[in-house]
Amino acid sequence: VQLQASGGGLVQAGGSLRLSCVARGMIISVFWGEAPAWYRQAPGKSRELVASISSDGTANYADSVKGRFTISKDNSKRAVYLQMNNLKPEDTADYYCNFGTLWGRGTLVTVSS
C-alpha cells in the first residue's frame, strides 16, 4: 500500500488549499475500517496531529485549526482530504497523511503573510 499525498503549495494568508491522500493498493474493506489522519511538522518543531476522522465519519481537530480546516474521506476512492481555509503563516509545515502505521510523504504548505 502506498499513500500518495498532494495539494500543497504556496498561498497568501487568508487563502485556501485542499490536500488529498490516496491509499493506493489498500483493500476497500480495510479502508472503511481505518481512521485516517493528517499530521504536520513545521521546521524545528515536532510532528503534530492536525485532524483525524473515524470509520463512522466523526472528525477531530487540533484546537489551532478548528473552524478553519475540514477533514473528509471518500471510501470509494480510498481517499482522505483536508480542506484548509483562512490559512495563517503559522500553518506553514510539511503535511503528512497517516493510516495507522502507514505514512505518506509530506506535502509542503507555505503560507505567506
Long-range contacts (C-beta under 8 A, 24 or more apart in sequence): 1-25, 1-26, 1-99, 1-102, 2-104, 3-97, 3-98, 3-99, 3-102, 3-103, 3-104, 3-105, 4-104, 4-105, 5-95, 5-96, 5-97, 5-104, 5-105, 5-106, 5-107, 6-107, 7-82, 7-107, 8-95, 8-106, 8-107, 8-108, 8-109, 8-110, 9-108, 9-109, 9-110, 10-110, 10-111, 10-112, 11-87, 11-109, 11-110, 11-111, 11-112, 12-111, 12-112, 13-87, 13-88, 13-89, 13-111, 13-112, 13-113, 14-86, 14-87, 15-87, 15-111, 16-83, 16-84, 16-85, 16-86, 16-87, 17-84, 17-87, 17-109, 18-81, 18-82, 18-83, 18-84, 19-81, 19-82, 19-84, 19-95, 19-97, 19-107, 19-109, 20-79, 20-80, 20-81, 21-79, 21-80, 21-81, 21-97, 21-104, 22-77, 22-78, 22-79, 23-78, 23-79, 23-80, 23-99, 23-102, 24-78, 26-78, 26-99, 28-75, 28-76, 28-78, 31-75, 31-78, 32-75, 34-99, 34-100, 35-100, 36-71, 36-73, 36-80, 36-97, 36-98, 36-99, 37-71, 37-97, 37-98, 38-71, 38-80, 38-82, 38-95, 38-96, 38-97, 38-98, 39-95, 39-96, 39-97, 39-98, 40-91, 40-93, 40-94, 40-95, 40-96, 40-109, 41-93, 41-94, 41-96, 41-106, 42-90, 42-92, 42-93, 42-94, 43-93, 45-93, 47-96, 50-82, 50-95, 51-82, 53-80, 64-90, 65-91, 84-109, 87-111, 89-113
